[in-house]
Structure formats: structure tokens, C-alpha cells
Amino acid sequence: MIIGHRGAPNFAKENTIESFEKAIAIGVDMIEFDVRRTNDPLFIVHHDESIQNRPLQALSYPTIREMVQQRGFSIPTVEEVLRFTQGKVKLDVELKEEGYEKEIVELLLKYFEEDQFVITSFKEISLKTIKDRYPDIKVGLLLGKFRAPLWTRISELFYMKRCKKARADVLVAHWTWLRFGFLERAQRHGKSVFVWTVNDEKMMGSLFQERRVDAIITDRPDLALSLRKRLPPSFGGDEIHHPHRSS
């Protein structure tokens, strides 16, 4: 599958209705977006935890909307995104914070069937909370938190232990994890693998031929779709191309 990272950010501002509209128009299989909560409280679609150095959790949605309108874009609510995408595309919903798992699941289920979305997070407690209450909903553990404190990065080395604790169905790994037997171990434990954020053309070509990878998350969904259409239906390429710099 090809998952548009925050929509199609090479065409429109990420995590906006315009970005999601473009991703759907070019034919992605899923779109990925980030969820945060304001102090109203409302659930909004935004990656960073603050705007102009002001935490989103301390701001109301009208205040946030006014702040970003001055910068030429808008931040949609989660419900606006769900209404817009319903029946058009599947979703990869990343929870950036803990504490509102049930509310997000119930909101998703108003618009989508259980098999039409996956909920992902770096926080295994959030995933376990969802899985304990909604066992049929697919959840994915994100791996590759490079800017986290050292102890957090060390804990990621024990990813299968964390995956078990989270009851995760999917390992959502940064592309740098595709070495040292990662794919073999995921396959052995029966876990699907999504890879983020894949923007390098050669790496895309390799991953399309790697049967142990189920999806790529990319800022360049148009390129990924073009490459997938041109590639022969062959599998089994185990060599993953690693560019010298991060994508």
C-alpha cells in the first residue's frame, strides 16, 4: 500500500483538507494524519505540539484557527477530516498524546468501519488501551523516535517486547530500521510492517519488491504511485537501498 504522509505535502500544506484532497485525487491507498487535543477540548489534525511557541493544549480551537489563518492555512478538526474522507480512502491515524483513545475510536467508528483504518502511536499504553477495549481494531507501534531522550531511544531496541505489551498488529518503522534482521523478526512474529517516511526513488523500488513490507508512508505519493504502476509484479528483493541522508 501507498500511504500519503499527512496527505500529499508536496502539493499542499500537510495535514490540511487540501492535502488530503490531493492525495485522494492521485489515488493513494491510505492517508496518514496526526491527532492532538485543544483545551476546548476539540480534536484537531496537526503534527507539532505548539504553534508560535504556544502549546496547543493551552489554546482553544478558535484561537488556533485565527493564528494559522494569518499564516495562510487552516487546521481542520478530526471530525471535518473524517467527514471529508469517508468512503474515499482508508486512514492511518496517529495519536500524538495519551488519554483520549476511546473518544477517537468512537469518532472514527461514526464514519468508518473497523477494517478501514489503523491507529498508530509511539506510546504503547495508548495502543494497549485501544486493543483491550476494541480487539478487532488494528493498531501499529511507531518506531524511530530519534529526538527522544536517550532512555526512550534505548527502549526502542526492545521493540518486540514493546509490541507485545501494546498488542500491536503492525510495526511502523522508520526506513533506517530495515537492517539487522528487522524484517525477518517481524515476519517471524506475524507482524505487518509499514515503513516511514520513504521519499527516495531507489528505496521505493526496492520496497515494492519486498514481500515482508506491507506499506510505505511517503511525502511523495505521486512518485510512489508512478513507480508502482511501472514495476513488474515480482517479489523477494531482500536488499534495501539506504540513501546516505534521511528521507
DASULWO-V577774 format. One record per pair of residues at least 24 apart in sequence whose C-alpha atoms are under 10 Angstrom apart, sorted by the first residue. I is the first residue (numbers start at 1). GAP is how many residues later the second one is. D is the distance in whole Angstrom. If there is no record, write none. Layout:
i->I gap->GAP d->D
i->I gap->GAP d->D
//
This chain:
i->1 gap->27 d->8
i->1 gap->28 d->6
i->1 gap->29 d->8
i->1 gap->193 d->9
i->1 gap->207 d->9
i->1 gap->212 d->9
i->1 gap->213 d->6
i->1 gap->214 d->4
i->1 gap->215 d->6
i->1 gap->216 d->9
i->1 gap->223 d->10
i->1 gap->224 d->10
i->1 gap->227 d->10
i->2 gap->25 d->9
i->2 gap->26 d->6
i->2 gap->27 d->5
i->2 gap->28 d->7
i->2 gap->29 d->8
i->2 gap->192 d->10
i->2 gap->206 d->10
i->2 gap->212 d->9
i->2 gap->213 d->6
i->2 gap->214 d->5
i->2 gap->215 d->6
i->2 gap->216 d->7
i->2 gap->218 d->10
i->2 gap->219 d->7
i->2 gap->220 d->10
i->2 gap->222 d->7
i->2 gap->223 d->7
i->2 gap->226 d->9
i->3 gap->24 d->10
i->3 gap->25 d->6
i->3 gap->26 d->6
i->3 gap->27 d->5
i->3 gap->28 d->5
i->3 gap->29 d->6
i->3 gap->87 d->9
i->3 gap->88 d->9
i->3 gap->89 d->8
i->3 gap->191 d->9
i->3 gap->192 d->10
i->3 gap->193 d->9
i->3 gap->194 d->10
i->3 gap->212 d->7
i->3 gap->213 d->6
i->3 gap->214 d->5
i->3 gap->215 d->6
i->3 gap->216 d->9
i->3 gap->217 d->10
i->3 gap->218 d->7
i->3 gap->221 d->9
i->4 gap->24 d->6
i->4 gap->25 d->8
i->4 gap->26 d->6
i->4 gap->27 d->5
i->4 gap->28 d->6
i->4 gap->29 d->9
i->4 gap->87 d->10
i->4 gap->88 d->9
i->4 gap->193 d->10
i->4 gap->212 d->9
i->4 gap->213 d->6
i->4 gap->214 d->6
i->4 gap->215 d->6
i->4 gap->216 d->7
i->4 gap->217 d->6
i->4 gap->218 d->9
i->4 gap->220 d->10
i->5 gap->25 d->9
i->5 gap->26 d->6
i->5 gap->27 d->5
i->5 gap->28 d->7
i->5 gap->29 d->10
i->5 gap->87 d->9
i->5 gap->191 d->8
i->5 gap->192 d->7
i->5 gap->193 d->9
i->5 gap->211 d->9
i->5 gap->212 d->6
i->5 gap->213 d->5
i->5 gap->214 d->5
i->5 gap->215 d->8
i->5 gap->216 d->8
i->6 gap->25 d->7
i->6 gap->26 d->5
i->6 gap->27 d->5
i->6 gap->28 d->7
i->6 gap->39 d->9
i->6 gap->40 d->9
i->6 gap->41 d->9
i->6 gap->86 d->9
i->6 gap->87 d->10
i->6 gap->88 d->10
i->6 gap->211 d->9
i->6 gap->212 d->9
i->6 gap->213 d->8
i->7 gap->24 d->5
i->7 gap->25 d->6
i->7 gap->26 d->7
i->7 gap->210 d->10
i->7 gap->211 d->9
i->7 gap->212 d->8
i->7 gap->213 d->9
i->7 gap->214 d->9
i->8 gap->24 d->10
i->8 gap->210 d->8
i->8 gap->211 d->6
i->8 gap->212 d->7
i->8 gap->213 d->7
i->8 gap->214 d->8
i->9 gap->209 d->9
i->9 gap->210 d->6
i->9 gap->211 d->8
i->9 gap->212 d->9
i->10 gap->208 d->10
i->10 gap->209 d->6
i->10 gap->210 d->6
i->10 gap->211 d->9
i->10 gap->212 d->9
i->11 gap->208 d->9
i->11 gap->209 d->9
i->11 gap->210 d->10
i->11 gap->211 d->10
i->12 gap->61 d->10
i->13 gap->59 d->10
i->13 gap->60 d->7
i->13 gap->61 d->9
i->13 gap->62 d->10
i->14 gap->31 d->10
i->14 gap->32 d->9
i->14 gap->33 d->9
i->14 gap->59 d->10
i->14 gap->61 d->10
i->14 gap->205 d->9
i->15 gap->29 d->10
i->15 gap->30 d->6
i->15 gap->31 d->6
i->15 gap->32 d->8
i->15 gap->59 d->9
i->15 gap->60 d->7
i->15 gap->61 d->8
i->15 gap->66 d->9
i->16 gap->29 d->8
i->16 gap->30 d->9
i->16 gap->57 d->8
i->16 gap->58 d->7
i->16 gap->59 d->6
i->16 gap->60 d->6
i->16 gap->61 d->10
i->16 gap->65 d->8
i->17 gap->28 d->10
i->17 gap->57 d->8
i->17 gap->58 d->8
i->17 gap->59 d->7
i->17 gap->60 d->10
i->17 gap->63 d->8
i->17 gap->64 d->7
i->17 gap->67 d->8
i->17 gap->68 d->9
i->18 gap->55 d->10
i->18 gap->56 d->10
i->20 gap->61 d->8
i->20 gap->64 d->9
i->20 gap->65 d->8
i->20 gap->69 d->10
i->21 gap->60 d->10
i->21 gap->63 d->8
i->21 gap->64 d->8
i->21 gap->67 d->10
i->22 gap->199 d->10
i->22 gap->200 d->10
i->23 gap->66 d->9
i->23 gap->197 d->10
i->23 gap->198 d->7
i->23 gap->199 d->8
i->24 gap->61 d->8
i->24 gap->64 d->7
i->24 gap->65 d->7
i->24 gap->66 d->10
i->25 gap->63 d->10
i->26 gap->195 d->8
i->26 gap->196 d->7
i->26 gap->199 d->8
i->26 gap->200 d->10
i->27 gap->61 d->10
i->27 gap->62 d->9
i->27 gap->194 d->9
i->27 gap->195 d->8
i->27 gap->198 d->8
i->28 gap->60 d->10
i->28 gap->61 d->8
i->28 gap->62 d->9
i->28 gap->193 d->7
i->28 gap->194 d->8
i->28 gap->196 d->9
i->28 gap->197 d->7
i->29 gap->59 d->9
i->29 gap->60 d->6
i->29 gap->61 d->6
i->29 gap->62 d->9
i->29 gap->186 d->9
i->29 gap->192 d->10
i->29 gap->196 d->10
i->30 gap->58 d->9
i->30 gap->59 d->6
i->30 gap->60 d->5
i->30 gap->61 d->5
i->30 gap->62 d->7
i->30 gap->63 d->10
i->30 gap->86 d->9
i->30 gap->87 d->8
i->30 gap->88 d->10
i->30 gap->185 d->9
i->30 gap->187 d->9
i->31 gap->54 d->9
i->31 gap->58 d->7
i->31 gap->59 d->7
i->31 gap->60 d->5
i->31 gap->61 d->6
i->31 gap->62 d->8
i->31 gap->86 d->10
i->31 gap->186 d->9
i->31 gap->187 d->10
i->31 gap->190 d->10
i->32 gap->58 d->9
i->32 gap->59 d->6
i->32 gap->60 d->4
i->32 gap->61 d->6
i->32 gap->62 d->7
i->32 gap->85 d->10
i->32 gap->86 d->9
i->32 gap->87 d->10
i->32 gap->88 d->10
i->32 gap->185 d->8
i->32 gap->186 d->9
i->33 gap->45 d->9
i->33 gap->48 d->9
i->33 gap->58 d->8
i->33 gap->59 d->7
i->33 gap->60 d->5
i->33 gap->61 d->6
i->33 gap->62 d->9
i->33 gap->87 d->10
i->34 gap->44 d->9
i->34 gap->58 d->9
i->34 gap->59 d->6
i->34 gap->60 d->5
i->34 gap->61 d->6
i->34 gap->62 d->7
i->34 gap->63 d->10
i->34 gap->86 d->9
i->34 gap->87 d->10
i->35 gap->42 d->9
i->35 gap->43 d->7
i->35 gap->58 d->7
i->35 gap->59 d->6
i->35 gap->60 d->5
i->35 gap->61 d->6
i->35 gap->62 d->8
i->35 gap->69 d->9
i->36 gap->41 d->9
i->36 gap->42 d->9
i->36 gap->58 d->9
i->36 gap->59 d->7
i->36 gap->60 d->6
i->36 gap->61 d->7
i->36 gap->62 d->9
i->36 gap->64 d->9
i->37 gap->24 d->9
i->37 gap->40 d->9
i->37 gap->41 d->10
i->37 gap->58 d->10
i->37 gap->59 d->9
i->37 gap->60 d->8
i->37 gap->61 d->10
i->37 gap->62 d->10
i->37 gap->63 d->9
i->38 gap->24 d->10
i->38 gap->25 d->10
i->38 gap->26 d->9
i->42 gap->35 d->7
i->42 gap->36 d->8
i->42 gap->37 d->9
i->43 gap->33 d->9
i->43 gap->34 d->6
i->43 gap->35 d->6
i->43 gap->36 d->8
i->43 gap->37 d->10
i->43 gap->57 d->9
i->43 gap->60 d->9
i->43 gap->61 d->8
i->43 gap->64 d->10
i->44 gap->31 d->7
i->44 gap->32 d->6
i->44 gap->33 d->4
i->44 gap->34 d->5
i->44 gap->35 d->8
i->44 gap->36 d->9
i->44 gap->37 d->9
i->45 gap->29 d->10
i->45 gap->30 d->6
i->45 gap->31 d->6
i->45 gap->32 d->6
i->45 gap->33 d->6
i->45 gap->34 d->9
i->45 gap->35 d->9
i->45 gap->36 d->8
i->45 gap->48 d->10
i->45 gap->49 d->10
i->45 gap->50 d->10
i->46 gap->29 d->7
i->46 gap->30 d->8
i->46 gap->31 d->9
i->46 gap->32 d->9
i->46 gap->50 d->9
i->47 gap->47 d->9
i->47 gap->48 d->10
i->47 gap->49 d->8
i->48 gap->48 d->9
i->49 gap->47 d->8
i->49 gap->48 d->9
i->78 gap->26 d->9
i->78 gap->29 d->8
i->78 gap->30 d->9
i->79 gap->25 d->10
i->79 gap->28 d->7
i->79 gap->29 d->8
i->79 gap->31 d->9
i->79 gap->32 d->9
i->82 gap->25 d->8
i->82 gap->26 d->7
i->82 gap->27 d->10
i->82 gap->28 d->9
i->82 gap->29 d->6
i->82 gap->30 d->8
i->83 gap->25 d->10
i->83 gap->27 d->9
i->83 gap->28 d->7
i->83 gap->29 d->10
i->84 gap->27 d->10
i->85 gap->26 d->9
i->85 gap->27 d->9
i->86 gap->24 d->10
i->86 gap->25 d->6
i->86 gap->26 d->7
i->86 gap->27 d->10
i->86 gap->30 d->10
i->87 gap->24 d->8
i->87 gap->25 d->8
i->87 gap->26 d->10
i->87 gap->29 d->9
i->89 gap->27 d->8
i->89 gap->28 d->9
i->90 gap->25 d->9
i->90 gap->26 d->5
i->90 gap->27 d->6
i->90 gap->28 d->8
i->91 gap->24 d->10
i->91 gap->25 d->7
i->91 gap->26 d->5
i->91 gap->27 d->6
i->91 gap->28 d->8
i->92 gap->24 d->9
i->92 gap->25 d->6
i->92 gap->26 d->5
i->92 gap->27 d->6
i->92 gap->28 d->7
i->92 gap->47 d->9
i->92 gap->48 d->9
i->92 gap->125 d->10
i->93 gap->24 d->7
i->93 gap->25 d->6
i->93 gap->26 d->5
i->93 gap->27 d->6
i->93 gap->28 d->8
i->93 gap->46 d->9
i->93 gap->47 d->10
i->94 gap->24 d->9
i->94 gap->25 d->6
i->94 gap->26 d->5
i->94 gap->27 d->5
i->94 gap->28 d->9
i->94 gap->45 d->10
i->94 gap->46 d->9
i->94 gap->47 d->10
i->94 gap->48 d->9
i->95 gap->24 d->7
i->95 gap->25 d->6
i->95 gap->26 d->5
i->95 gap->27 d->8
i->95 gap->28 d->8
i->95 gap->31 d->8
i->95 gap->32 d->9
i->96 gap->24 d->9
i->96 gap->25 d->7
i->96 gap->26 d->8
i->96 gap->27 d->8
i->96 gap->30 d->10
i->97 gap->24 d->8
i->97 gap->25 d->9
i->97 gap->26 d->8
i->97 gap->29 d->8
i->98 gap->25 d->7
i->98 gap->26 d->10
i->98 gap->27 d->8
i->98 gap->28 d->6
i->98 gap->29 d->9
i->98 gap->31 d->10
i->99 gap->26 d->9
i->99 gap->27 d->7
i->99 gap->30 d->9
i->100 gap->26 d->9
i->100 gap->29 d->10
i->100 gap->30 d->10
i->101 gap->24 d->10
i->101 gap->25 d->6
i->101 gap->26 d->8
i->101 gap->27 d->10
i->101 gap->28 d->7
i->101 gap->29 d->6
i->101 gap->32 d->10
i->102 gap->24 d->10
i->102 gap->27 d->8
i->102 gap->28 d->7
i->102 gap->31 d->8
i->102 gap->32 d->9
i->104 gap->26 d->10
i->105 gap->25 d->8
i->105 gap->28 d->10
i->105 gap->29 d->9
i->105 gap->32 d->9
i->113 gap->24 d->9
i->114 gap->24 d->8
i->118 gap->51 d->9
i->118 gap->52 d->9
i->119 gap->49 d->10
i->119 gap->51 d->10
i->120 gap->48 d->9
i->120 gap->49 d->10
i->120 gap->50 d->9
i->120 gap->51 d->9
i->120 gap->52 d->8
i->121 gap->45 d->10
i->121 gap->47 d->10
i->121 gap->51 d->9
i->122 gap->34 d->10
i->122 gap->50 d->9
i->123 gap->39 d->9
i->123 gap->43 d->8
i->124 gap->38 d->7
i->124 gap->39 d->7
i->124 gap->40 d->9
i->124 gap->41 d->7
i->124 gap->42 d->5
i->124 gap->43 d->8
i->124 gap->44 d->8
i->125 gap->37 d->10
i->125 gap->40 d->8
i->125 gap->41 d->6
i->125 gap->42 d->10
i->126 gap->40 d->8
i->127 gap->36 d->9
i->127 gap->38 d->9
i->127 gap->39 d->5
i->127 gap->40 d->7
i->127 gap->41 d->7
i->127 gap->42 d->10
i->128 gap->35 d->10
i->128 gap->36 d->9
i->128 gap->37 d->7
i->128 gap->38 d->4
i->128 gap->39 d->6
i->128 gap->40 d->8
i->129 gap->37 d->8
i->129 gap->38 d->9
i->130 gap->36 d->9
i->130 gap->37 d->9
i->130 gap->38 d->10
i->131 gap->35 d->8
i->131 gap->36 d->7
i->131 gap->37 d->8
i->131 gap->38 d->10
i->132 gap->34 d->9
i->132 gap->35 d->8
i->135 gap->32 d->9
i->137 gap->31 d->10
i->137 gap->32 d->9
i->138 gap->29 d->10
i->138 gap->30 d->7
i->138 gap->31 d->6
i->138 gap->32 d->8
i->139 gap->27 d->9
i->139 gap->28 d->8
i->139 gap->29 d->5
i->139 gap->30 d->6
i->139 gap->31 d->6
i->139 gap->32 d->9
i->139 gap->33 d->10
i->140 gap->26 d->9
i->140 gap->27 d->9
i->140 gap->28 d->5
i->140 gap->29 d->6
i->140 gap->30 d->4
i->140 gap->31 d->6
i->140 gap->32 d->6
i->140 gap->33 d->10
i->140 gap->51 d->9
i->140 gap->52 d->9
i->140 gap->53 d->9
i->140 gap->54 d->9
i->141 gap->25 d->7
i->141 gap->26 d->9
i->141 gap->27 d->6
i->141 gap->28 d->8
i->141 gap->29 d->6
i->141 gap->30 d->5
i->141 gap->31 d->6
i->141 gap->32 d->8
i->141 gap->52 d->10
i->141 gap->53 d->10
i->142 gap->26 d->10
i->142 gap->28 d->9
i->142 gap->29 d->6
i->142 gap->30 d->5
i->142 gap->31 d->6
i->142 gap->32 d->8
i->142 gap->52 d->9
i->142 gap->53 d->9
i->142 gap->54 d->9
i->143 gap->28 d->7
i->143 gap->29 d->6
i->143 gap->30 d->5
i->143 gap->31 d->6
i->143 gap->32 d->10
i->143 gap->33 d->10
i->143 gap->34 d->8
i->143 gap->52 d->9
i->143 gap->53 d->9
i->144 gap->28 d->9
i->144 gap->29 d->6
i->144 gap->30 d->5
i->144 gap->31 d->9
i->144 gap->32 d->8
i->144 gap->33 d->8
i->144 gap->52 d->9
i->145 gap->28 d->10
i->145 gap->29 d->9
i->146 gap->28 d->10
i->159 gap->27 d->10
i->160 gap->25 d->9
i->160 gap->26 d->8
i->160 gap->29 d->9
i->160 gap->31 d->10
i->163 gap->28 d->9
i->164 gap->25 d->10
i->168 gap->24 d->9
i->169 gap->24 d->9
i->170 gap->24 d->7
i->170 gap->44 d->9
i->171 gap->24 d->8
i->172 gap->24 d->7
i->172 gap->43 d->9
i->172 gap->44 d->9
i->172 gap->45 d->9
i->173 gap->24 d->9
i->173 gap->43 d->10
i->173 gap->44 d->10
i->174 gap->24 d->8
i->174 gap->42 d->10
i->174 gap->43 d->9
i->174 gap->72 d->10
i->174 gap->73 d->10
i->175 gap->28 d->9
i->175 gap->32 d->10
i->175 gap->41 d->9
i->175 gap->42 d->10
i->175 gap->65 d->9
i->175 gap->66 d->10
i->175 gap->67 d->8
i->175 gap->71 d->9
i->175 gap->72 d->8
i->176 gap->64 d->10
i->176 gap->66 d->8
i->176 gap->67 d->10
i->176 gap->70 d->8
i->176 gap->71 d->10
i->178 gap->35 d->10
i->178 gap->60 d->10
i->178 gap->61 d->10
i->178 gap->62 d->7
i->178 gap->63 d->10
i->178 gap->64 d->9
i->179 gap->60 d->9
i->179 gap->61 d->8
i->179 gap->63 d->10
i->183 gap->27 d->10
i->183 gap->28 d->10
i->183 gap->29 d->6
i->183 gap->30 d->8
i->183 gap->55 d->9
i->184 gap->28 d->8
i->186 gap->26 d->8
i->186 gap->27 d->10
i->187 gap->24 d->10
i->187 gap->25 d->7
i->187 gap->26 d->9
i->196 gap->51 d->9
i->197 gap->49 d->9
i->197 gap->50 d->6
i->198 gap->26 d->9
i->198 gap->48 d->9
i->198 gap->49 d->6
i->199 gap->24 d->9
i->199 gap->25 d->8
i->199 gap->47 d->9
i->199 gap->48 d->5
i->200 gap->24 d->9
i->200 gap->41 d->9
i->200 gap->42 d->9
i->200 gap->43 d->7
i->200 gap->45 d->10
i->200 gap->46 d->9
i->200 gap->47 d->6
i->201 gap->26 d->8
i->201 gap->40 d->9
i->201 gap->42 d->10
i->202 gap->25 d->10
i->202 gap->38 d->9
i->202 gap->39 d->6
i->202 gap->40 d->8
i->202 gap->41 d->8
i->203 gap->36 d->10
i->203 gap->37 d->6
i->203 gap->38 d->5
i->203 gap->39 d->7
i->203 gap->40 d->8
i->203 gap->44 d->10
i->204 gap->24 d->9
i->204 gap->36 d->9
i->204 gap->37 d->9
i->205 gap->25 d->10
i->205 gap->26 d->8
i->205 gap->32 d->10
i->205 gap->35 d->9
i->205 gap->36 d->9
i->206 gap->29 d->10
i->206 gap->30 d->10
i->206 gap->31 d->7
i->206 gap->32 d->8
i->206 gap->33 d->7
i->206 gap->34 d->6
i->206 gap->35 d->7
i->206 gap->36 d->10
i->207 gap->28 d->9
i->207 gap->29 d->10
i->207 gap->30 d->8
i->207 gap->31 d->9
i->207 gap->32 d->9
i->207 gap->33 d->7
i->207 gap->34 d->9
i->208 gap->24 d->10
i->208 gap->25 d->9
i->208 gap->26 d->9
i->208 gap->27 d->8
i->208 gap->28 d->10
i->208 gap->29 d->9
i->209 gap->24 d->8
i->209 gap->25 d->6
i->209 gap->26 d->4
i->209 gap->27 d->6
i->209 gap->28 d->5
i->209 gap->29 d->8
i->209 gap->30 d->10
i->209 gap->31 d->10
i->210 gap->24 d->9
i->210 gap->25 d->6
i->210 gap->26 d->5
i->210 gap->27 d->5
i->210 gap->28 d->6
i->210 gap->29 d->8
i->210 gap->30 d->8
i->211 gap->24 d->6
i->211 gap->25 d->6
i->211 gap->26 d->8
i->211 gap->27 d->9
i->212 gap->24 d->8
i->212 gap->25 d->10
i->212 gap->26 d->9
i->218 gap->29 d->9
i->219 gap->28 d->9
//
